[in-house]
């Protein structure tokens, strides 16, 4: 079960608990009203009235405790929602960074290959320059030889 389903389940359970608490509070309030009516009718039953008052206080205390518990649960739900949202944002940011990293790695590889090609091209051009220099020197030597031959033949 994923986080969202767990969260939905927990929220549903909290809503059911909240409805039960409301029902218990309504029951408690009805019980208090019933106790008050009994007191009006049975003023002579002091001991029973005292018991009803004790029960009423107990129910009011229980109702307050349940309301406090409901408030705490609501706060926990809010915190949980915030944490889930924050976690989802972190996951999205992490995935985005992973994507950017892969993109940068791909670009780096492409640039490295381009650099290798450029270095090979530079090396090739250097070899071509050396070849041309040698070819030029060879041509100059050949020309000198021709000039010497021509010079010797003129005399």
C-alpha positions in Angstrom: 0.0 0.0 0.0 1.6 3.3 -1.0 1.8 6.4 1.1 -1.2 8.0 -0.5 -3.5 5.0 0.1 -2.2 4.8 3.7 -2.8 8.4 4.2 -6.4 8.2 2.8 -7.1 5.2 5.0 -5.8 7.1 8.1 -7.8 10.2 7.2 -10.9 8.0 6.8 -10.3 6.3 10.1 -9.8 9.8 11.7 -13.1 11.0 10.2 -14.9 7.9 11.5 -13.3 8.5 14.9 -14.4 12.1 14.8 -18.0 11.1 13.9 -17.9 8.6 16.8 -16.6 11.3 19.1 -19.4 13.7 18.0 -21.9 10.9 18.6 -20.4 10.2 22.0 -20.5 13.9 22.8 -24.1 14.1 21.7 -24.9 11.0 23.8 -23.1 12.6 26.7 -25.0 15.8 26.3 -28.3 13.9 26.1 -27.3 12.0 29.2 -26.6 15.3 31.0 -30.0 16.6 30.0 -31.7 13.4 31.2 -29.8 13.7 34.5 -30.9 17.3 34.9 -34.6 16.2 34.4 -34.3 13.4 36.9 -32.9 15.9 39.4 -36.0 18.1 39.0 -38.3 15.1 39.5 -36.4 13.3 42.3 -35.0 16.0 44.6 -35.4 13.5 47.4 -33.0 11.0 45.9 -29.9 12.9 46.7 -27.5 9.9 46.5 -28.7 9.0 43.0 -28.4 12.6 41.9 -24.9 12.7 43.2 -24.1 9.6 41.2 -25.6 11.2 38.1 -23.5 14.3 38.7 -20.4 12.2 39.0 -21.3 10.4 35.8 -22.0 13.7 34.1 -18.6 15.1 35.2 -16.9 11.9 34.1 -18.6 12.2 30.7 -17.7 15.8 30.4 -14.1 15.0 31.2 -14.2 12.1 28.7 -15.7 14.5 26.2 -13.0 17.1 26.8 -10.3 14.4 26.6 -11.8 13.1 23.3 -11.9 16.6 21.9 -8.3 17.2 22.9 -7.4 13.8 21.4 -9.3 14.8 18.2 -7.3 18.1 18.1 -4.1 16.3 18.5 -5.0 13.8 15.8 -5.9 16.7 13.5 -2.5 18.2 14.2 -0.8 14.9 13.5 -2.8 14.6 10.2 -1.7 18.0 9.2 1.9 17.3 10.1 1.8 14.0 8.2 0.3 15.8 5.1 3.1 18.4 5.3 5.8 15.7 5.6 4.3 13.7 2.8 4.2 16.8 0.6 7.7 17.8 1.6 8.9 14.2 0.8 7.2 14.3 -2.6 8.9 17.7 -3.3 12.3 16.2 -2.3 11.7 13.2 -4.5 10.8 15.4 -7.4 13.8 17.6 -6.9 16.0 14.5 -6.6 14.7 13.1 -9.8 15.2 16.4 -11.5 18.8 16.6 -10.3 19.4 13.0 -11.5 18.0 13.9 -14.9 20.2 17.0 -15.0 23.2 15.0 -13.9 22.6 12.4 -16.7 22.2 15.3 -19.2 25.5 16.9 -18.0 27.3 13.5 -18.2 26.1 13.0 -21.7 27.2 16.5 -22.7 30.6 15.9 -21.0 31.0 12.7 -23.0 30.1 14.5 -26.2 32.5 17.3 -25.5 35.3 14.9 -24.6 34.8 13.0 -27.9 34.7 16.4 -29.7 38.0 17.3 -28.0 39.5 14.0 -29.1 38.4 14.6 -32.6 39.8 18.1 -32.6 43.1 16.9 -31.1 43.3 14.2 -33.9 42.5 16.9 -36.5 45.2 19.2 -35.0 47.7 16.3 -35.1 46.7 15.6 -38.7 47.2 19.2 -39.6 50.6 19.3 -37.9 51.6 16.3 -39.9 50.3 17.9 -43.1 52.3 21.0 -42.3 55.4 19.0 -41.7 54.8 17.2 -45.0 54.3 20.4 -46.8 57.5 21.8 -45.3 59.4 18.8 -46.3 57.9 19.0 -49.8 58.9 22.7 -50.0 62.4 21.9 -48.8 62.6 19.1 -51.4 61.4 21.4 -54.1 63.9 24.0 -53.1 66.7 21.5 -53.1 65.5 20.3 -56.5 65.4 23.9 -57.8 69.0 24.5 -56.5 70.1 21.3 -58.2 68.5 22.5 -61.4 70.0 26.0 -61.0 73.5 24.5 -60.5 73.0 22.3 -63.5 71.9 25.2 -65.6 74.6 27.3 -64.2 77.2 24.7 -65.1 75.8 24.3 -68.5 75.9 28.0 -69.3 79.7 28.2 -68.9 
